[in-house]
Amino acid sequence: MNSNHSAKDQHLCEACLFKRLSTNFISTDDFCHIEKHTQQLRYKKGDTILKQGANTTHLVFLFKGIVKFEFENTNGKNLILTVVSAPKLLGGANMFYKNQNLFSICAVEDCDVCFIELNVFREILLKNSRYALMLFEKASEMFKVSILNFISLAHKQIHGRIADILIYLAESVYCSRRFDLSLTRKELADFAGCSQENVIITLSKFKKEGIIKMEKKDFEIVDYDKLLTISKIG
């Protein structure tokens, strides 16, 4: 749980979405108990927040920034399972898997997070089944994206995969059809399950056809309908 410095002074729990969600299901005393065992930290772009295979000791709430879920297979190849932006509760799946992190969570841009002691959090969940169900549903929504991405990888050509990723980033991560892309071309390739060269060629083709505009990290989806058609055709 290494980071550059504490973010305690930057964010107050009173304005936190996690607190608003939690106190709909648990008492103020229970949330205060969670808060006492929570540490706010800041990570820089490229830092690893949770490491695949490491012992699971904390649940993470991302309240600022963008992260990627990264899995290293037995051949040493990195795959990006999904990319998410704040606010999100991270690492929920690790609570139910041998106390080990299933994947790494890495900062795609500077991030502020809360580390919640997992043993304390489990105590609260055992007393509040409705709270546990709500958090499980939130985690399931996030992993739905990973499942759909793997379906895309299995059944679509490279153009369809990259179209899917651009649509997902616009709709679910940046919430805009124009955005500063935080991911590198290499990370896009890891997300799409193809080579970096294929990403560069495909993006250049989309640009030439007027589907997107791009200038370094400045991206804009110009012809959204055409991108959707490419996604559907695959």
PELIN-V701487 format. One record per residue. N is the residue number from 1. RES is the residue in three letters. PHI is phi in degrees with one decimal (999 if undefined). Layout:
n=N res=RES phi=PHI
n=N res=RES phi=PHI
This chain:
n=1 res=MET phi=999
n=2 res=ASN phi=-88.2
n=3 res=SER phi=-153.4
n=4 res=ASN phi=-79.1
n=5 res=HIS phi=-166.2
n=6 res=SER phi=-66.8
n=7 res=ALA phi=-108.4
n=8 res=LYS phi=-58.9
n=9 res=ASP phi=-80.9
n=10 res=GLN phi=-86.5
n=11 res=HIS phi=-136.3
n=12 res=LEU phi=-108.7
n=13 res=CYS phi=-62.4
n=14 res=GLU phi=-60.6
n=15 res=ALA phi=-99.2
n=16 res=CYS phi=-90.7
n=17 res=LEU phi=-62.0
n=18 res=PHE phi=-61.0
n=19 res=LYS phi=-67.6
n=20 res=ARG phi=-62.7
n=21 res=LEU phi=-66.4
n=22 res=SER phi=-65.3
n=23 res=THR phi=-73.9
n=24 res=ASN phi=-76.8
n=25 res=PHE phi=-122.7
n=26 res=ILE phi=-124.2
n=27 res=SER phi=-73.5
n=28 res=THR phi=-61.2
n=29 res=ASP phi=-62.1
n=30 res=ASP phi=-64.8
n=31 res=PHE phi=-67.3
n=32 res=CYS phi=-61.1
n=33 res=HIS phi=-64.3
n=34 res=ILE phi=-62.8
n=35 res=GLU phi=-60.7
n=36 res=LYS phi=-65.4
n=37 res=HIS phi=-112.4
n=38 res=THR phi=-124.5
n=39 res=GLN phi=-124.3
n=40 res=GLN phi=-91.9
n=41 res=LEU phi=-135.2
n=42 res=ARG phi=-120.6
n=43 res=TYR phi=-121.4
n=44 res=LYS phi=-89.1
n=45 res=LYS phi=-49.8
n=46 res=GLY phi=95.7
n=47 res=ASP phi=-71.4
n=48 res=THR phi=-91.8
n=49 res=ILE phi=-89.5
n=50 res=LEU phi=-126.5
n=51 res=LYS phi=-105.3
n=52 res=GLN phi=-55.0
n=53 res=GLY phi=88.4
n=54 res=ALA phi=-73.9
n=55 res=ASN phi=-63.7
n=56 res=THR phi=-85.4
n=57 res=THR phi=-120.1
n=58 res=HIS phi=-139.9
n=59 res=LEU phi=-95.0
n=60 res=VAL phi=-120.9
n=61 res=PHE phi=-110.2
n=62 res=LEU phi=-88.6
n=63 res=PHE phi=-111.4
n=64 res=LYS phi=-157.1
n=65 res=GLY phi=111.2
n=66 res=ILE phi=-132.0
n=67 res=VAL phi=-129.9
n=68 res=LYS phi=-118.2
n=69 res=PHE phi=-97.8
n=70 res=GLU phi=-120.9
n=71 res=PHE phi=-121.9
n=72 res=GLU phi=-100.8
n=73 res=ASN phi=-81.5
n=74 res=THR phi=-66.5
n=75 res=ASN phi=-89.6
n=76 res=GLY phi=82.1
n=77 res=LYS phi=-88.9
n=78 res=ASN phi=-89.2
n=79 res=LEU phi=-121.5
n=80 res=ILE phi=-92.0
n=81 res=LEU phi=-78.1
n=82 res=THR phi=-164.4
n=83 res=VAL phi=-129.6
n=84 res=VAL phi=-135.4
n=85 res=SER phi=-113.7
n=86 res=ALA phi=-66.9
n=87 res=PRO phi=-88.9
n=88 res=LYS phi=-149.1
n=89 res=LEU phi=-92.4
n=90 res=LEU phi=-114.6
n=91 res=GLY phi=82.4
n=92 res=GLY phi=-61.5
n=93 res=ALA phi=-64.0
n=94 res=ASN phi=-67.9
n=95 res=MET phi=-64.8
n=96 res=PHE phi=-111.6
n=97 res=TYR phi=-131.9
n=98 res=LYS phi=49.9
n=99 res=ASN phi=56.6
n=100 res=GLN phi=-127.6
n=101 res=ASN phi=-71.9
n=102 res=LEU phi=-70.4
n=103 res=PHE phi=-152.6
n=104 res=SER phi=-92.0
n=105 res=ILE phi=-118.3
n=106 res=CYS phi=-124.2
n=107 res=ALA phi=-76.0
n=108 res=VAL phi=-85.2
n=109 res=GLU phi=-142.7
n=110 res=ASP phi=-54.6
n=111 res=CYS phi=-130.7
n=112 res=ASP phi=-113.4
n=113 res=VAL phi=-136.3
n=114 res=CYS phi=-109.5
n=115 res=PHE phi=-99.1
n=116 res=ILE phi=-108.8
n=117 res=GLU phi=-60.0
n=118 res=LEU phi=-66.4
n=119 res=ASN phi=-62.3
n=120 res=VAL phi=-65.7
n=121 res=PHE phi=-64.1
n=122 res=ARG phi=-63.8
n=123 res=GLU phi=-57.2
n=124 res=ILE phi=-67.8
n=125 res=LEU phi=-62.5
n=126 res=LEU phi=-64.0
n=127 res=LYS phi=-89.4
n=128 res=ASN phi=-136.1
n=129 res=SER phi=-65.2
n=130 res=ARG phi=-66.9
n=131 res=TYR phi=-65.6
n=132 res=ALA phi=-61.4
n=133 res=LEU phi=-64.4
n=134 res=MET phi=-60.4
n=135 res=LEU phi=-67.5
n=136 res=PHE phi=-63.8
n=137 res=GLU phi=-63.9
n=138 res=LYS phi=-62.6
n=139 res=ALA phi=-66.1
n=140 res=SER phi=-65.0
n=141 res=GLU phi=-58.8
n=142 res=MET phi=-69.1
n=143 res=PHE phi=-75.8
n=144 res=LYS phi=-58.6
n=145 res=VAL phi=-62.7
n=146 res=SER phi=-62.6
n=147 res=ILE phi=-63.1
n=148 res=LEU phi=-64.0
n=149 res=ASN phi=-64.9
n=150 res=PHE phi=-69.3
n=151 res=ILE phi=-63.3
n=152 res=SER phi=-61.5
n=153 res=LEU phi=-62.8
n=154 res=ALA phi=-77.3
n=155 res=HIS phi=-119.7
n=156 res=LYS phi=-118.4
n=157 res=GLN phi=-75.0
n=158 res=ILE phi=-59.9
n=159 res=HIS phi=-60.0
n=160 res=GLY phi=-66.2
n=161 res=ARG phi=-64.5
n=162 res=ILE phi=-69.7
n=163 res=ALA phi=-60.4
n=164 res=ASP phi=-58.4
n=165 res=ILE phi=-65.9
n=166 res=LEU phi=-63.5
n=167 res=ILE phi=-63.9
n=168 res=TYR phi=-61.0
n=169 res=LEU phi=-60.8
n=170 res=ALA phi=-66.2
n=171 res=GLU phi=-83.6
n=172 res=SER phi=-112.3
n=173 res=VAL phi=-105.8
n=174 res=TYR phi=-94.7
n=175 res=CYS phi=54.0
n=176 res=SER phi=-164.5
n=177 res=ARG phi=-83.6
n=178 res=ARG phi=-124.1
n=179 res=PHE phi=-157.3
n=180 res=ASP phi=-87.8
n=181 res=LEU phi=-70.4
n=182 res=SER phi=-80.4
n=183 res=LEU phi=-81.6
n=184 res=THR phi=-77.9
n=185 res=ARG phi=-63.2
n=186 res=LYS phi=-63.9
n=187 res=GLU phi=-67.5
n=188 res=LEU phi=-60.1
n=189 res=ALA phi=-64.9
n=190 res=ASP phi=-64.8
n=191 res=PHE phi=-74.0
n=192 res=ALA phi=-87.8
n=193 res=GLY phi=69.3
n=194 res=CYS phi=-144.0
n=195 res=SER phi=-82.4
n=196 res=GLN phi=-61.1
n=197 res=GLU phi=-61.8
n=198 res=ASN phi=-62.8
n=199 res=VAL phi=-62.9
n=200 res=ILE phi=-61.0
n=201 res=ILE phi=-63.8
n=202 res=THR phi=-66.5
n=203 res=LEU phi=-63.2
n=204 res=SER phi=-63.7
n=205 res=LYS phi=-64.6
n=206 res=PHE phi=-59.6
n=207 res=LYS phi=-67.1
n=208 res=LYS phi=-62.3
n=209 res=GLU phi=-84.6
n=210 res=GLY phi=79.0
n=211 res=ILE phi=-78.4
n=212 res=ILE phi=-132.0
n=213 res=LYS phi=-116.4
n=214 res=MET phi=-149.2
n=215 res=GLU phi=-141.4
n=216 res=LYS phi=58.3
n=217 res=LYS phi=-93.6
n=218 res=ASP phi=-82.1
n=219 res=PHE phi=-115.4
n=220 res=GLU phi=-146.1
n=221 res=ILE phi=-86.3
n=222 res=VAL phi=-89.5
n=223 res=ASP phi=-111.9
n=224 res=TYR phi=-65.8
n=225 res=ASP phi=-62.9
n=226 res=LYS phi=-66.0
n=227 res=LEU phi=-64.8
n=228 res=LEU phi=-62.7
n=229 res=THR phi=-64.0
n=230 res=ILE phi=-61.6
n=231 res=SER phi=-62.4
n=232 res=LYS phi=-69.4
n=233 res=ILE phi=-69.0
n=234 res=GLY phi=79.7
